Amino acid sequence: MQETDTHDTADSPRVEPDGGTLTQAARKHRNTNYLNEEVNLLKPSTPFMRDHLRVVWTSFAIWALIVFGPVTATALAPDAMTATMPILGFPLHYFLIAFGAPTGALILAAVYARQRDKLDEKYGIEHSTTGAGQTKSGQKSDAKAADGGVDQ
């Protein structure tokens, strides 16, 4: 009879006592006491913080390009950027700032939310609740009403 390997690989799921499956990263995340961890934006102390900051800094760099790119291009090449667009009839820099920046910000927000959901899934973070004071598994939650009212 051959023995099976019981060691976890980096992303191998394991069935937990509550019936769910967690990767090794999620198990390590659940065992981390974040109140005792140092928070440093330049040198994150946990894998989750590193992964999340990678998403945040990448999003910030893309946002800076979306917002300041047209302005910088207008300063560097004013003739090309202030020329009237033949189709829409107004300057290119106006179109890029008035339409491109807000549209880019909305797309960036959607991309960030998707990337954050992937991180939450990787590290076993669950945010959803089913009702007042209960989690998905039906257990009583310690959540309190934000306005100081009574939990029903």
Contacts in CASP RR format, 6 or more apart in sequence:
PFRMAT RR
TARGET T0000
AUTHOR 0000-0000-0000
METHOD contacts of the structure
MODEL  1
MQETDTHDTADSPRVEPDGGTLTQAARKHRNTNYLNEEVNLLKPSTPFMR
DHLRVVWTSFAIWALIVFGPVTATALAPDAMTATMPILGFPLHYFLIAFG
APTGALILAAVYARQRDKLDEKYGIEHSTTGAGQTKSGQKSDAKAADGGV
DQ
8 14 0 8 1.000
8 24 0 8 1.000
9 24 0 8 1.000
10 23 0 8 1.000
10 24 0 8 1.000
10 25 0 8 1.000
11 23 0 8 1.000
11 24 0 8 1.000
11 25 0 8 1.000
12 23 0 8 1.000
12 24 0 8 1.000
13 21 0 8 1.000
13 22 0 8 1.000
13 23 0 8 1.000
14 21 0 8 1.000
14 22 0 8 1.000
14 23 0 8 1.000
14 24 0 8 1.000
14 27 0 8 1.000
15 21 0 8 1.000
16 22 0 8 1.000
18 137 0 8 1.000
22 30 0 8 1.000
22 124 0 8 1.000
23 122 0 8 1.000
23 124 0 8 1.000
25 47 0 8 1.000
25 48 0 8 1.000
25 122 0 8 1.000
25 123 0 8 1.000
26 122 0 8 1.000
26 123 0 8 1.000
26 124 0 8 1.000
28 47 0 8 1.000
29 46 0 8 1.000
29 47 0 8 1.000
29 48 0 8 1.000
29 123 0 8 1.000
29 124 0 8 1.000
29 125 0 8 1.000
30 124 0 8 1.000
32 46 0 8 1.000
32 48 0 8 1.000
34 46 0 8 1.000
37 45 0 8 1.000
37 46 0 8 1.000
37 49 0 8 1.000
38 45 0 8 1.000
39 45 0 8 1.000
39 49 0 8 1.000
41 53 0 8 1.000
44 50 0 8 1.000
44 52 0 8 1.000
44 53 0 8 1.000
47 123 0 8 1.000
48 119 0 8 1.000
48 123 0 8 1.000
51 119 0 8 1.000
51 122 0 8 1.000
51 123 0 8 1.000
52 116 0 8 1.000
52 119 0 8 1.000
55 112 0 8 1.000
55 115 0 8 1.000
55 116 0 8 1.000
55 119 0 8 1.000
59 108 0 8 1.000
59 111 0 8 1.000
59 112 0 8 1.000
59 115 0 8 1.000
62 108 0 8 1.000
63 105 0 8 1.000
63 108 0 8 1.000
66 100 0 8 1.000
66 101 0 8 1.000
66 104 0 8 1.000
66 105 0 8 1.000
66 108 0 8 1.000
67 101 0 8 1.000
67 105 0 8 1.000
69 96 0 8 1.000
70 81 0 8 1.000
70 93 0 8 1.000
70 96 0 8 1.000
70 97 0 8 1.000
70 100 0 8 1.000
70 101 0 8 1.000
71 93 0 8 1.000
71 97 0 8 1.000
73 80 0 8 1.000
73 81 0 8 1.000
73 93 0 8 1.000
73 96 0 8 1.000
74 81 0 8 1.000
74 82 0 8 1.000
74 93 0 8 1.000
80 92 0 8 1.000
81 91 0 8 1.000
81 92 0 8 1.000
81 93 0 8 1.000
81 96 0 8 1.000
82 91 0 8 1.000
82 92 0 8 1.000
82 93 0 8 1.000
83 91 0 8 1.000
83 92 0 8 1.000
84 90 0 8 1.000
84 91 0 8 1.000
85 91 0 8 1.000
85 92 0 8 1.000
85 95 0 8 1.000
88 95 0 8 1.000
119 125 0 8 1.000
120 126 0 8 1.000
120 127 0 8 1.000
126 135 0 8 1.000
126 136 0 8 1.000
128 136 0 8 1.000
129 135 0 8 1.000
129 136 0 8 1.000
129 141 0 8 1.000
129 143 0 8 1.000
130 136 0 8 1.000
130 138 0 8 1.000
132 151 0 8 1.000
132 152 0 8 1.000
133 140 0 8 1.000
133 141 0 8 1.000
133 143 0 8 1.000
133 151 0 8 1.000
134 140 0 8 1.000
134 141 0 8 1.000
135 141 0 8 1.000
143 151 0 8 1.000
144 151 0 8 1.000
145 151 0 8 1.000
END
